[in-house]
Amino acid sequence: MGDAHTNSIEGFWSLVKRGIGGVYHSVSRKYLQSYLDEYSFRYNRRFAEEPMFVSLLDQVAERAN
């Protein structure tokens, strides 16, 4: 990947907080890692030209083999 900056992590946490507050409203401790994995997936592919759904299907197909 590219360079890591303070703004990168601040941007990621901002995305997570807005997403959880706006979409899910609350998160239990049991599922927090799953939510963070989802937002990490989204954040890491924010500039990708391939749709996220196609990328997700590719990953599922790789793990199935």
C-alpha positions, -999 to 999 in steps of 0.1 A, spaced: 0 0 0 10 36 2 22 59 29 5 60 63 -3 94 79 -21 107 109 -49 119 86 -53 84 73 -62 69 106 -83 99 115 -102 95 83 -107 58 89 -121 64 125 -143 92 112 -157 68 86 -163 41 113 -180 64 137 -203 79 111 -211 45 97 -219 29 131 -238 58 143 -257 63 111 -263 28 99 -261 5 129 -268 30 157 -249 8 182 -225 -21 182 -221 -48 208 -186 -58 219 -191 -93 205 -194 -80 169 -172 -50 170 -143 -68 151 -167 -77 123 -178 -41 119 -142 -29 119 -133 -56 93 -162 -43 71 -151 -7 74 -115 -16 68 -125 -34 36 -144 -4 24 -117 21 34 -89 1 17 -109 -1 -16 -122 35 -16 -101 44 -47 -105 11 -65 -123 12 -99 -136 -23 -95 -169 -24 -76 -166 -36 -40 -191 -64 -46 -169 -79 -74 -139 -76 -51 -158 -94 -23 -168 -122 -47 -132 -126 -58 -121 -130 -22 -148 -156 -15 -139 -176 -46 -102 -176 -36 -110 -189 -1 -133 -216 -16 -105 -231 -36 
